[in-house]
Amino acid sequence: MSRGDNRRLAGAGWAILFLVLMAPLLGVSWWLRGRDVPAAMPDPVELAVVCLGRVDSLHPVTALDVLQPGRVATVLVSEGQTVQQGAVLLQLEDEAYRLRVREAEAAWAAAQVEKEAAEQEQRGWPHRLAAQQAAVAAARERYELARKVLEEKSKASKFQTVSAAELLVAESEVRHSQRLWEAEEARWREMQSMDPALKVRLAEARCRSAQVAIQQAEKAVRDCLLTAPSDGQVLRIQVHKGEAVSPGGMQPAILFRPAGPLVVRAELEQEFIGRVREGMPAWIQDDARVDSPIWSGRVLRLAPWISRRRNLPVEPGDWSDSRTAECLVSIEGDTTGLLIGQRMRVRIGSPPPVDTK
């Protein structure tokens, strides 16, 4: 082997050694570079969100309760019946309240008579004042006459033409007439200080009080009727004839669904709130049925707060302290077959995958 061949072999060996040493360094550099560049993530808004909810009316189901304690006289509707606003749903026994109305009306009639008497007295008051003034004048004249008679008898007693007894009677008459005059003047001053209009105003106040009592009694009679607050449907009747009921009892008398479209009140977990916006499309199906049809809809409103679920009764498998944001989803198309309270699965953002089998 020549010297040139030896040089070429030595150079190739060095090249191979260099490649062997650099290969690990290049591999580590490539691995670190791959970690520094994050993988492309989809827009969170574009990710589908699946949550659970319940069918409800756009205006939530209302619990109707009686306004006062009593006994149910009659129930005038049945479950599932559609009623109009103001329709009477049930009636309580109202005999005691109607008797109070009659009592209040009698008190009002008495107050009216009292008012008329006070007005009549006010009209006659000037005549009473004039009569009292005349009585004062008569008492004064009687006193003056008795005093003059006493003076004449006193003069005649010097000539012994008047007995002592007659003189004593004359003195007594003067004292009596003087006291009578003073009494009539005191009565006159008292009548001048009196205002007959006060009795009229007092009677008018009693009339107004009696009218308020009548209104309160009539309202108590009206409160014996439980009426529909709006057009809607009776969902459940929880009382029966003869049952004693009172406001704030263990359960309301009637569950009532106000008229309006059906919606789904979905329970959105906190981790998915940033993915949901108003107007996003949604797909809804029964959570318990495999063959459930799918309804389309849109997000109408997202609650501005996170709180306990609107459905207070806890069902098996539910976490009692779970806090969610309520997401209101409309239901488009025919809603026949959907029931209030039906548990639904809602997919928001992208349509559900199509089964190609």
Stockholm file with secondary structure:
# STOCKHOLM 1.0

chainA/1-357         MSRGDNRRLAGAGWAILFLVLMAPLLGVSWWLRGRDVPAAMPDPVELAVVCLGRVDSLHPVTALDVLQPGRVATVLVSEGQTVQQGAVLLQLEDEAYRLRVREAEAAWAAAQVEKEAAEQEQRGWPHRLAAQQAAVAAARERYELARKVLEEKSKASKFQTVSAAELLVAESEVRHSQRLWEAEEARWREMQSMDPALKVRLAEARCRSAQVAIQQAEKAVRDCLLTAPSDGQVLRIQVHKGEAVSPGGMQPAILFRPAGPLVVRAELEQEFIGRVREGMPAWIQDDARVDSPIWSGRVLRLAPWISRRRNLPVEPGDWSDSRTAECLVSIEGDTTGLLIGQRMRVRIGSPPPVDTK
#=GR chainA/1-357 SS CCHHHHHHHHHHHHHHHHHHHHHHHHHHHHHHHHHHSCCCCCCGGGSCEEEEEEEEESSCCEEECCSSCEEEEEECCCTTCEECTTCEEEEECCHHHHHHHHHHHHHHHHHHHHHHHHHHHHHHHHHHHHHHHHHHHHHHHHHHHHHHHHHHHHHHHTTTCSCHHHHHHHHHHHHHHHHHHHHHHHHHHHHHHCCTHHHHHHHHHHHHHHHHHHHHHHHHHHTTEEECSSSEEEEEECCCTTCEECTTCSSCSEEEEESSCEEEEEEECGGGGGGCCTTCEEEEEESSCTTCCCEEEEEEEECSSCEECSCCSCCTTCCTTCEEEEEEEECCSCCTTCCTTCEEEEEESSCCCCCCC
#=GC SS_cons         CCHHHHHHHHHHHHHHHHHHHHHHHHHHHHHHHHHHSCCCCCCGGGSCEEEEEEEEESSCCEEECCSSCEEEEEECCCTTCEECTTCEEEEECCHHHHHHHHHHHHHHHHHHHHHHHHHHHHHHHHHHHHHHHHHHHHHHHHHHHHHHHHHHHHHHHTTTCSCHHHHHHHHHHHHHHHHHHHHHHHHHHHHHHCCTHHHHHHHHHHHHHHHHHHHHHHHHHHTTEEECSSSEEEEEECCCTTCEECTTCSSCSEEEEESSCEEEEEEECGGGGGGCCTTCEEEEEESSCTTCCCEEEEEEEECSSCEECSCCSCCTTCCTTCEEEEEEEECCSCCTTCCTTCEEEEEESSCCCCCCC
//
